[in-house]
Amino acid sequence: MVDKIGEGSTPQEIYKKDFDRAVNLFQKSLAGYQQSTEPHQKEKFKDVMDKCLVIIHETIQSAKGTQKPLNKVDQDYQTFIANDNPKTLEQLNKDLDSLQNG
């Protein structure tokens, strides 16, 4: 017999899985964005990152009832998009790591 998706999982476990998937996809898209030299492709990666941030926001809001941890991520993401350089990339990656480990 096949279990239904999410059956036997608590809401917290489901939020954690969704959160982890969104952060991982964000990080992969961030790496692709960083490596791409084509504006059209960079825009597609940015679109994926924007959508992942929405999911990250929603899962943290649902699981913890707050979005405070994301203020720094949002700010550093906007800084990175405006000024794509190794320093802004490093700060954004630190923020993402602290979200996943925190």
ZATORZA-640287 format. One record per residue (C-alpha): x, y, z; residue in three letters; residue number from 0. Coordinates in nm, 4 decimals. Layout:
<atoms>
atom xx:X; yy:Y; zz:Z; r:Ala; k:NUM
...
</atoms>
This chain:
<atoms>
atom xx:0.0000; yy:0.0000; zz:0.0000; r:Met; k:0
atom xx:0.1259; yy:0.3486; zz:-0.0852; r:Val; k:1
atom xx:0.1165; yy:0.6212; zz:0.1799; r:Asp; k:2
atom xx:-0.0415; yy:0.9504; zz:0.0912; r:Lys; k:3
atom xx:0.1897; yy:1.2475; zz:0.0709; r:Ile; k:4
atom xx:0.2288; yy:1.4035; zz:0.4120; r:Gly; k:5
atom xx:0.0461; yy:1.1194; zz:0.5865; r:Glu; k:6
atom xx:0.1913; yy:1.0629; zz:0.9291; r:Gly; k:7
atom xx:0.3849; yy:1.3886; zz:0.9163; r:Ser; k:8
atom xx:0.3203; yy:1.6719; zz:1.1559; r:Thr; k:9
atom xx:0.2551; yy:2.0196; zz:1.0130; r:Pro; k:10
atom xx:0.5964; yy:2.1263; zz:1.1473; r:Gln; k:11
atom xx:0.7668; yy:1.8459; zz:0.9517; r:Glu; k:12
atom xx:0.5822; yy:1.9432; zz:0.6349; r:Ile; k:13
atom xx:0.6765; yy:2.3112; zz:0.6801; r:Tyr; k:14
atom xx:1.0399; yy:2.2098; zz:0.7396; r:Lys; k:15
atom xx:1.0485; yy:2.0021; zz:0.4195; r:Lys; k:16
atom xx:0.8916; yy:2.2837; zz:0.2154; r:Asp; k:17
atom xx:1.1289; yy:2.5337; zz:0.3729; r:Phe; k:18
atom xx:1.4351; yy:2.3168; zz:0.3023; r:Asp; k:19
atom xx:1.3284; yy:2.2611; zz:-0.0594; r:Arg; k:20
atom xx:1.2741; yy:2.6333; zz:-0.1127; r:Ala; k:21
atom xx:1.6105; yy:2.7275; zz:0.0416; r:Val; k:22
atom xx:1.7918; yy:2.4613; zz:-0.1620; r:Asn; k:23
atom xx:1.6281; yy:2.5738; zz:-0.4855; r:Leu; k:24
atom xx:1.7054; yy:2.9357; zz:-0.3968; r:Phe; k:25
atom xx:2.0725; yy:2.8451; zz:-0.3438; r:Gln; k:26
atom xx:2.0911; yy:2.6534; zz:-0.6739; r:Lys; k:27
atom xx:1.9286; yy:2.9437; zz:-0.8574; r:Ser; k:28
atom xx:2.1638; yy:3.1861; zz:-0.6853; r:Leu; k:29
atom xx:2.4620; yy:2.9838; zz:-0.8093; r:Ala; k:30
atom xx:2.3157; yy:2.9765; zz:-1.1602; r:Gly; k:31
atom xx:2.2492; yy:3.3505; zz:-1.1478; r:Tyr; k:32
atom xx:2.6057; yy:3.4142; zz:-1.0373; r:Gln; k:33
atom xx:2.7551; yy:3.1992; zz:-1.3153; r:Gln; k:34
atom xx:2.5315; yy:3.3169; zz:-1.5990; r:Ser; k:35
atom xx:2.6443; yy:3.5902; zz:-1.8351; r:Thr; k:36
atom xx:2.3175; yy:3.6074; zz:-2.0278; r:Glu; k:37
atom xx:2.0701; yy:3.8731; zz:-1.9044; r:Pro; k:38
atom xx:1.7624; yy:3.6703; zz:-2.0065; r:His; k:39
atom xx:1.8882; yy:3.3659; zz:-1.8168; r:Gln; k:40
atom xx:1.9791; yy:3.5765; zz:-1.5113; r:Lys; k:41
atom xx:1.6246; yy:3.7130; zz:-1.5095; r:Glu; k:42
atom xx:1.4848; yy:3.3571; zz:-1.5055; r:Lys; k:43
atom xx:1.7076; yy:3.2675; zz:-1.2097; r:Phe; k:44
atom xx:1.5988; yy:3.5869; zz:-1.0301; r:Lys; k:45
atom xx:1.2339; yy:3.4957; zz:-1.0889; r:Asp; k:46
atom xx:1.2897; yy:3.1530; zz:-0.9308; r:Val; k:47
atom xx:1.4695; yy:3.3124; zz:-0.6337; r:Met; k:48
atom xx:1.1835; yy:3.5614; zz:-0.5879; r:Asp; k:49
atom xx:0.9307; yy:3.2768; zz:-0.5826; r:Lys; k:50
atom xx:1.1435; yy:3.0746; zz:-0.3404; r:Cys; k:51
atom xx:1.1581; yy:3.3729; zz:-0.1041; r:Leu; k:52
atom xx:0.7775; yy:3.3852; zz:-0.1026; r:Val; k:53
atom xx:0.7664; yy:3.0170; zz:-0.0042; r:Ile; k:54
atom xx:1.0363; yy:3.0698; zz:0.2595; r:Ile; k:55
atom xx:0.8357; yy:3.3605; zz:0.4031; r:His; k:56
atom xx:0.5136; yy:3.1594; zz:0.4066; r:Glu; k:57
atom xx:0.6659; yy:2.8536; zz:0.5728; r:Thr; k:58
atom xx:0.8395; yy:3.0561; zz:0.8437; r:Ile; k:59
atom xx:0.5214; yy:3.2583; zz:0.9021; r:Gln; k:60
atom xx:0.3145; yy:2.9402; zz:0.9301; r:Ser; k:61
atom xx:0.5624; yy:2.7491; zz:1.1436; r:Ala; k:62
atom xx:0.6835; yy:3.0237; zz:1.3754; r:Lys; k:63
atom xx:0.4237; yy:3.2978; zz:1.3443; r:Gly; k:64
atom xx:0.6893; yy:3.5550; zz:1.2569; r:Thr; k:65
atom xx:0.9009; yy:3.6678; zz:0.9645; r:Gln; k:66
atom xx:1.1686; yy:3.8487; zz:1.1640; r:Lys; k:67
atom xx:1.4548; yy:3.6158; zz:1.0611; r:Pro; k:68
atom xx:1.3899; yy:3.7073; zz:0.6979; r:Leu; k:69
atom xx:1.4430; yy:4.0812; zz:0.7242; r:Asn; k:70
atom xx:1.8210; yy:4.0417; zz:0.6890; r:Lys; k:71
atom xx:1.7826; yy:3.7905; zz:0.4039; r:Val; k:72
atom xx:1.5466; yy:4.0218; zz:0.2151; r:Asp; k:73
atom xx:1.7755; yy:4.3188; zz:0.2628; r:Gln; k:74
atom xx:2.0891; yy:4.1306; zz:0.1567; r:Asp; k:75
atom xx:1.9089; yy:3.9729; zz:-0.1406; r:Tyr; k:76
atom xx:1.8060; yy:4.3167; zz:-0.2678; r:Gln; k:77
atom xx:2.1619; yy:4.4429; zz:-0.2128; r:Thr; k:78
atom xx:2.3015; yy:4.1456; zz:-0.4063; r:Phe; k:79
atom xx:2.0619; yy:4.1953; zz:-0.6990; r:Ile; k:80
atom xx:2.1499; yy:4.5661; zz:-0.7130; r:Ala; k:81
atom xx:2.5238; yy:4.5095; zz:-0.6680; r:Asn; k:82
atom xx:2.6268; yy:4.1580; zz:-0.7764; r:Asp; k:83
atom xx:2.9742; yy:4.1075; zz:-0.6320; r:Asn; k:84
atom xx:3.1555; yy:3.8486; zz:-0.4166; r:Pro; k:85
atom xx:3.0966; yy:4.0420; zz:-0.0914; r:Lys; k:86
atom xx:2.7184; yy:4.0720; zz:-0.1356; r:Thr; k:87
atom xx:2.7024; yy:3.7080; zz:-0.2499; r:Leu; k:88
atom xx:2.8961; yy:3.5930; zz:0.0568; r:Glu; k:89
atom xx:2.6659; yy:3.7850; zz:0.2919; r:Gln; k:90
atom xx:2.3535; yy:3.6433; zz:0.1267; r:Leu; k:91
atom xx:2.4923; yy:3.2894; zz:0.1521; r:Asn; k:92
atom xx:2.5703; yy:3.3451; zz:0.5222; r:Lys; k:93
atom xx:2.2114; yy:3.4589; zz:0.5767; r:Asp; k:94
atom xx:2.0759; yy:3.1493; zz:0.4016; r:Leu; k:95
atom xx:2.3039; yy:2.9207; zz:0.6029; r:Asp; k:96
atom xx:2.1925; yy:3.0799; zz:0.9291; r:Ser; k:97
atom xx:1.8274; yy:3.0370; zz:0.8255; r:Leu; k:98
atom xx:1.8777; yy:2.6677; zz:0.7574; r:Gln; k:99
atom xx:2.0788; yy:2.6058; zz:1.0722; r:Asn; k:100
atom xx:1.8754; yy:2.8297; zz:1.2983; r:Gly; k:101
</atoms>
